[in-house]
Amino acid sequence: MEDILLVSGLVVFALIVSIPCGYIRQNYPKYSFMWFLLIHLPIPFIVLVRIKSGVSWHIIPLTLAGSVAGQIFGAAVSRRRRNSAETS
């Protein structure tokens, strides 16, 4: 049970760390330097927390999925805020 909570916490951490990067990334042109930087910026932090928590490399796909979900969610929030500001 403790392992499940630890893995869940790591996935949620990956999601939360990636949301601001996805939000900011939405304001840069696709495939620009900043776009790539903001996609890859949370990865070292996620890896560091995973290693320090003592979890094996087998959960990397789960944390990657959490990171991608955070990027998508942050970008969607950014688009929604920009569209609502333009219509106001």
DSSP file (Angstrom, degrees, kcal/mol; ACC not computed):
  #  RESIDUE AA STRUCTURE BP1 BP2  ACC     N-H-->O    O-->H-N    N-H-->O    O-->H-N    TCO  KAPPA ALPHA  PHI   PSI    X-CA   Y-CA   Z-CA
    1    1 A M     >        0   0    0      0, 0.0     4,-1.9     0, 0.0     5,-0.2   0.000 360.0 360.0 360.0 -37.6    0.0    0.0    0.0
    2    2 A E  H  >  +     0   0    0      1,-0.2     4,-2.0     2,-0.2     5,-0.1   0.881 360.0  52.4 -64.9 -37.6    2.9    2.3    0.8
    3    3 A D  H  > S+     0   0    0      2,-0.2     4,-2.7     1,-0.2     5,-0.2   0.886 106.8  52.7 -65.0 -39.1    4.4    1.8   -2.6
    4    4 A I  H  > S+     0   0    0      1,-0.2     4,-2.5     2,-0.2    -1,-0.2   0.909 110.2  47.9 -64.2 -41.2    1.1    2.7   -4.3
    5    5 A L  H  X S+     0   0    0     -4,-1.9     4,-2.4     2,-0.2    -1,-0.2   0.887 112.0  50.2 -66.0 -38.7    0.9    5.9   -2.4
    6    6 A L  H  X S+     0   0    0     -4,-2.0     4,-2.1     2,-0.2    -2,-0.2   0.926 113.0  45.0 -65.5 -45.6    4.5    6.8   -3.3
    7    7 A V  H  X S+     0   0    0     -4,-2.7     4,-2.3     2,-0.2    -2,-0.2   0.911 113.3  50.9 -65.4 -42.2    4.0    6.1   -7.0
    8    8 A S  H  X S+     0   0    0     -4,-2.5     4,-2.5    -5,-0.2    -2,-0.2   0.910 109.6  51.0 -61.1 -42.0    0.8    8.0   -7.0
    9    9 A G  H  X S+     0   0    0     -4,-2.4     4,-2.4     1,-0.2    -1,-0.2   0.887 109.2  50.4 -62.9 -39.5    2.5   10.9   -5.3
   10   10 A L  H  X S+     0   0    0     -4,-2.1     4,-2.4     2,-0.2    -1,-0.2   0.892 110.7  48.9 -66.0 -39.5    5.3   10.9   -7.9
   11   11 A V  H  X S+     0   0    0     -4,-2.3     4,-2.1     2,-0.2    -2,-0.2   0.917 113.0  47.1 -66.6 -42.5    2.8   11.0  -10.7
   12   12 A V  H  X S+     0   0    0     -4,-2.5     4,-2.8     2,-0.2    -2,-0.2   0.892 110.7  52.9 -65.3 -39.2    0.9   13.8   -9.1
   13   13 A F  H  X S+     0   0    0     -4,-2.4     4,-2.6     2,-0.2     5,-0.2   0.924 108.9  49.6 -60.0 -44.7    4.2   15.7   -8.5
   14   14 A A  H  X S+     0   0    0     -4,-2.4     4,-1.4     1,-0.2    -2,-0.2   0.893 112.3  48.7 -61.6 -39.9    5.0   15.2  -12.2
   15   15 A L  H  X S+     0   0    0     -4,-2.1     4,-1.2     2,-0.2    -2,-0.2   0.943 113.3  45.4 -64.3 -48.7    1.6   16.6  -13.2
   16   16 A I  H  < S+     0   0    0     -4,-2.8     3,-0.3     1,-0.2    -2,-0.2   0.880 112.4  50.4 -66.5 -39.4    1.8   19.6  -10.9
   17   17 A V  H  X S+     0   0    0     -4,-2.6     4,-0.6     1,-0.2    -1,-0.2   0.831 111.4  49.6 -67.6 -31.0    5.4   20.5  -11.9
   18   18 A S  H  X S+     0   0    0     -4,-1.4     4,-2.4    -5,-0.2     5,-0.2   0.686  91.3  77.4 -84.6 -19.1    4.5   20.4  -15.6
   19   19 A I  H  X S+     0   0    0     -4,-1.2     4,-2.2    -3,-0.3    -1,-0.2   0.939  95.8  45.4 -59.8 -50.1    1.4   22.5  -15.5
   20   20 A P  H  > S+     0   0    0      0, 0.0     4,-2.4     0, 0.0     5,-0.2   0.887 112.8  51.9 -62.7 -35.5    3.2   25.9  -15.3
   21   21 A C  H  X S+     0   0    0     -4,-0.6     4,-2.6     1,-0.2    -2,-0.2   0.902 110.6  47.5 -66.9 -39.7    5.6   24.9  -18.0
   22   22 A G  H  X S+     0   0    0     -4,-2.4     4,-1.2     2,-0.2    -1,-0.2   0.865 111.0  52.6 -66.4 -35.9    2.7   23.9  -20.3
   23   23 A Y  H  < S+     0   0    0     -4,-2.2     3,-0.3    -5,-0.2     4,-0.2   0.935 115.8  38.6 -63.9 -47.6    1.0   27.2  -19.5
   24   24 A I  H >< S+     0   0    0     -4,-2.4     3,-1.8     1,-0.2    -2,-0.2   0.872 109.3  62.2 -72.1 -37.8    4.1   29.3  -20.4
   25   25 A R  H >< S+     0   0    0     -4,-2.6     3,-1.8     1,-0.3    -1,-0.2   0.801  90.1  69.2 -58.6 -31.0    5.0   27.0  -23.4
   26   26 A Q  T 3< S+     0   0    0     -4,-1.2    -1,-0.3     1,-0.3    -2,-0.2   0.716  92.6  59.6 -63.2 -20.4    1.7   27.9  -25.1
   27   27 A N  T <  S+     0   0    0     -3,-1.8    -1,-0.3    -4,-0.2    -2,-0.2   0.443  95.0  76.1 -89.4  -0.2    3.0   31.5  -25.7
   28   28 A Y  S <  S-     0   0    0     -3,-1.8     3,-0.1    -4,-0.2     2,-0.0  -0.809  91.5 -95.5-112.0 151.9    6.0   30.5  -27.7
   29   29 A P    >   -     0   0    0      0, 0.0     3,-1.7     0, 0.0     6,-0.3  -0.335  52.6 -92.9 -63.6 145.2    6.2   29.3  -31.4
   30   30 A K  T 3  S+     0   0    0      1,-0.3     3,-0.1    -4,-0.1    -4,-0.0  -0.335 107.8  11.6 -61.8 137.3    6.2   25.6  -31.9
   31   31 A Y  T 3  S+     0   0    0      1,-0.2    -1,-0.3    -3,-0.1     2,-0.1   0.559  93.3 136.2  69.7  13.6    9.6   24.0  -32.1
   32   32 A S  S <> S-     0   0    0     -3,-1.7     4,-2.1     1,-0.1    -1,-0.2  -0.355  71.8-102.1 -78.3 170.3   11.4   27.1  -30.9
   33   33 A F  H  > S+     0   0    0      1,-0.2     4,-2.6     2,-0.2     5,-0.2   0.928 123.0  47.2 -59.8 -46.9   14.2   26.9  -28.3
   34   34 A M  H  > S+     0   0    0      2,-0.2     4,-2.7     1,-0.2    -1,-0.2   0.854 108.0  56.9 -65.5 -34.4   12.0   28.0  -25.4
   35   35 A W  H  > S+     0   0    0     -6,-0.3     4,-1.3     2,-0.2    -1,-0.2   0.944 111.7  41.6 -60.6 -48.3    9.2   25.6  -26.5
   36   36 A F  H  X S+     0   0    0     -4,-2.1     4,-2.1     2,-0.2    -2,-0.2   0.899 113.9  53.3 -65.1 -41.1   11.7   22.7  -26.2
   37   37 A L  H  X S+     0   0    0     -4,-2.6     4,-1.8     1,-0.2    -2,-0.2   0.921 108.6  48.5 -61.2 -44.6   13.1   24.0  -23.0
   38   38 A L  H  < S+     0   0    0     -4,-2.7    -1,-0.2     1,-0.2    -2,-0.2   0.779 110.2  52.2 -70.1 -25.8    9.8   24.3  -21.3
   39   39 A I  H  < S+     0   0    0     -4,-1.3    -1,-0.2    -5,-0.2    -2,-0.2   0.909 119.7  33.9 -71.2 -41.8    8.8   20.8  -22.4
   40   40 A H  H >< S+     0   0    0     -4,-2.1     3,-0.7     1,-0.2    -2,-0.2   0.562  94.6  89.1 -93.5  -9.6   12.0   19.3  -20.9
   41   41 A L  T 3X S+     0   0    0     -4,-1.8     4,-0.5     1,-0.2    -1,-0.2   0.868  87.1  48.6 -60.0 -41.8   12.5   21.6  -17.9
   42   42 A P  H 3> S+     0   0    0      0, 0.0     4,-2.1     0, 0.0     3,-0.3   0.728  92.3  81.7 -72.1 -18.7   10.5   19.6  -15.4
   43   43 A I  H <> S+     0   0    0     -3,-0.7     4,-2.7     1,-0.2     5,-0.2   0.893  87.9  50.1 -59.4 -47.0   12.1   16.2  -16.3
   44   44 A P  H  > S+     0   0    0      0, 0.0     4,-2.5     0, 0.0    -1,-0.2   0.885 111.9  49.7 -60.3 -35.6   15.3   16.7  -14.1
   45   45 A F  H  X S+     0   0    0     -4,-0.5     4,-2.3    -3,-0.3    -2,-0.2   0.906 111.6  47.7 -67.4 -40.8   13.2   17.5  -11.1
   46   46 A I  H  X S+     0   0    0     -4,-2.1     4,-2.3     2,-0.2    -1,-0.2   0.916 113.3  48.2 -65.7 -43.0   11.0   14.5  -11.6
   47   47 A V  H  X S+     0   0    0     -4,-2.7     4,-2.6    -5,-0.2     5,-0.2   0.916 110.8  51.6 -63.7 -43.2   14.0   12.2  -12.0
   48   48 A L  H  X S+     0   0    0     -4,-2.5     4,-2.6    -5,-0.2    -2,-0.2   0.925 111.6  45.8 -60.5 -45.8   15.6   13.7   -8.9
   49   49 A V  H  X S+     0   0    0     -4,-2.3     4,-1.8     1,-0.2    -1,-0.2   0.891 112.6  51.7 -65.8 -38.6   12.5   13.1   -6.8
   50   50 A R  H  X>S+     0   0    0     -4,-2.3     5,-1.7     2,-0.2     4,-0.5   0.921 113.3  43.8 -63.8 -43.7   12.1    9.6   -8.2
   51   51 A I  H ><5S+     0   0    0     -4,-2.6     3,-1.0     1,-0.2    -2,-0.2   0.922 113.4  50.4 -68.2 -43.9   15.7    8.7   -7.4
   52   52 A K  H 3<5S+     0   0    0     -4,-2.6    -1,-0.2     1,-0.3    -2,-0.2   0.807 108.1  54.0 -65.6 -28.7   15.7   10.3   -3.9
   53   53 A S  H 3<5S-     0   0    0     -4,-1.8    -1,-0.3    -5,-0.2    -2,-0.2   0.610 111.0-123.1 -81.7 -10.3   12.5    8.4   -3.1
   54   54 A G  T <<5 +     0   0    0     -3,-1.0     2,-0.3    -4,-0.5    -3,-0.2   0.722  57.2 149.8  80.5  21.1   14.1    5.1   -4.0
   55   55 A V      < -     0   0    0     -5,-1.7    -1,-0.3     1,-0.1    -2,-0.1  -0.669  46.1-113.6 -89.2 143.8   11.6    4.0   -6.6
   56   56 A S    >   -     0   0    0     -2,-0.3     3,-1.1     1,-0.1    -1,-0.1  -0.104  27.3-103.3 -71.8 172.4   12.8    1.9   -9.5
   57   57 A W  G >  S+     0   0    0      1,-0.2     3,-1.6     2,-0.1    -1,-0.1   0.553 103.9  88.8 -73.4  -7.7   12.9    2.9  -13.1
   58   58 A H  G 3  S+     0   0    0      1,-0.3    -1,-0.2     2,-0.1     4,-0.2   0.687  81.4  57.5 -66.6 -18.0    9.8    0.9  -13.9
   59   59 A I  G <> S+     0   0    0     -3,-1.1     4,-2.2     1,-0.2     3,-0.5   0.399  73.7 102.1 -94.4   4.6    7.5    3.8  -13.0
   60   60 A I  H <> S+     0   0    0     -3,-1.6     4,-2.6     1,-0.2     5,-0.2   0.897  78.7  54.1 -55.1 -43.0    9.1    6.2  -15.6
   61   61 A P  H  > S+     0   0    0      0, 0.0     4,-2.1     0, 0.0    -1,-0.2   0.880 108.8  49.8 -60.4 -34.6    6.2    5.7  -18.0
   62   62 A L  H  > S+     0   0    0     -3,-0.5     4,-2.1    -4,-0.2    -2,-0.2   0.924 112.9  44.5 -69.1 -43.4    3.7    6.7  -15.3
   63   63 A T  H  X S+     0   0    0     -4,-2.2     4,-2.2     2,-0.2    -1,-0.2   0.858 112.4  53.5 -69.8 -32.7    5.6    9.8  -14.4
   64   64 A L  H  X S+     0   0    0     -4,-2.6     4,-2.6    -5,-0.3    -2,-0.2   0.910 108.3  49.8 -64.8 -41.5    6.1   10.6  -18.1
   65   65 A A  H  X S+     0   0    0     -4,-2.1     4,-2.4    -5,-0.2    -2,-0.2   0.896 110.6  50.2 -63.4 -39.9    2.3   10.3  -18.5
   66   66 A G  H  X S+     0   0    0     -4,-2.1     4,-2.0     2,-0.2    -2,-0.2   0.889 110.9  49.3 -64.3 -38.8    1.8   12.6  -15.6
   67   67 A S  H  X S+     0   0    0     -4,-2.2     4,-2.2     2,-0.2    -2,-0.2   0.914 111.6  47.7 -66.7 -43.6    4.2   15.1  -17.1
   68   68 A V  H  X S+     0   0    0     -4,-2.6     4,-2.5     1,-0.2     5,-0.2   0.909 111.2  51.6 -63.8 -41.8    2.5   15.0  -20.5
   69   69 A A  H  X S+     0   0    0     -4,-2.4     4,-2.6     1,-0.2    -1,-0.2   0.894 109.5  50.2 -62.3 -39.8   -0.9   15.4  -18.9
   70   70 A G  H  X S+     0   0    0     -4,-2.0     4,-2.7     2,-0.2    -1,-0.2   0.897 110.1  50.0 -64.7 -40.7    0.4   18.5  -17.0
   71   71 A Q  H  X S+     0   0    0     -4,-2.2     4,-2.2     2,-0.2    -2,-0.2   0.924 113.5  45.8 -62.3 -44.6    1.7   20.0  -20.1
   72   72 A I  H  X S+     0   0    0     -4,-2.5     4,-2.2     2,-0.2    -2,-0.2   0.915 114.1  48.1 -66.0 -43.2   -1.6   19.5  -21.9
   73   73 A F  H  X S+     0   0    0     -4,-2.6     4,-2.3     2,-0.2    -2,-0.2   0.928 112.2  48.6 -64.2 -45.1   -3.6   20.8  -19.0
   74   74 A G  H  X S+     0   0    0     -4,-2.7     4,-2.1     1,-0.2    -1,-0.2   0.897 112.1  49.0 -62.2 -41.2   -1.4   23.9  -18.6
   75   75 A A  H  X S+     0   0    0     -4,-2.2     4,-2.5     2,-0.2    -1,-0.2   0.890 110.2  51.6 -65.2 -39.6   -1.6   24.6  -22.4
   76   76 A A  H  X S+     0   0    0     -4,-2.2     4,-2.5     2,-0.2    -2,-0.2   0.900 109.6  49.2 -65.1 -40.6   -5.4   24.3  -22.3
   77   77 A V  H  X S+     0   0    0     -4,-2.3     4,-2.5     2,-0.2    -1,-0.2   0.916 111.3  50.3 -63.6 -42.6   -5.7   26.7  -19.4
   78   78 A S  H  X S+     0   0    0     -4,-2.1     4,-2.3     2,-0.2    -2,-0.2   0.924 112.1  46.7 -62.3 -45.2   -3.5   29.2  -21.3
   79   79 A R  H  X S+     0   0    0     -4,-2.5     4,-2.7     1,-0.2     5,-0.2   0.911 112.4  50.4 -63.0 -42.3   -5.6   28.9  -24.5
   80   80 A R  H  X S+     0   0    0     -4,-2.5     4,-2.1     1,-0.2    -2,-0.2   0.907 111.7  47.2 -64.7 -41.6   -8.8   29.3  -22.6
   81   81 A R  H  X S+     0   0    0     -4,-2.5     4,-1.8     2,-0.2    -1,-0.2   0.905 113.5  48.4 -65.9 -40.4   -7.6   32.4  -20.7
   82   82 A R  H  X S+     0   0    0     -4,-2.3     4,-1.9    -5,-0.2    -2,-0.2   0.910 112.3  48.6 -67.3 -41.5   -6.3   34.0  -23.9
   83   83 A N  H  X S+     0   0    0     -4,-2.7     4,-1.6     1,-0.2    -1,-0.2   0.883 111.9  48.7 -66.1 -38.1   -9.6   33.2  -25.8
   84   84 A S  H  X S+     0   0    0     -4,-2.1     4,-0.9    -5,-0.2    -1,-0.2   0.832 111.0  50.9 -72.2 -30.1  -11.7   34.6  -23.0
   85   85 A A  H  < S+     0   0    0     -4,-1.8    -2,-0.2     1,-0.2    -1,-0.2   0.861 109.6  50.8 -72.3 -34.6   -9.6   37.8  -22.8
   86   86 A E  H  < S+     0   0    0     -4,-1.9    -2,-0.2     1,-0.2    -1,-0.2   0.835 111.0  47.7 -71.2 -32.6   -9.9   38.3  -26.6
   87   87 A T  H  <        0   0    0     -4,-1.6    -1,-0.2     1,-0.2    -2,-0.2   0.682 360.0 360.0 -82.1 -17.5  -13.7   38.0  -26.5
   88   88 A S     <        0   0    0     -4,-0.9    -1,-0.2    -5,-0.1    -2,-0.2   0.480 360.0 360.0 -79.4 360.0  -14.1   40.4  -23.6
